[in-house]
Amino acid sequence: MKNIFRVLAKLNRVLLPSLTKMRIDPIKASKFQLLLIGWRYYVTKKSLD
């Protein structure tokens, strides 16, 4: 199961935009941007456990 999340984390890095490099403020982020932040956090957390 951990390997699946590691692959997903690598895909996130390649496919999804980096919101920190774009300097997106979490307070002013849209719902979609908040969803991306949450998804990346969830996958990263699961891949490290």
Secondary structure, DSSP 4 states (H G I P E B T S, - for coil): -HHHHHHHHHHHHHHS--TTTTT--TTT--HHHHHHHHHHHHHHHHHH-
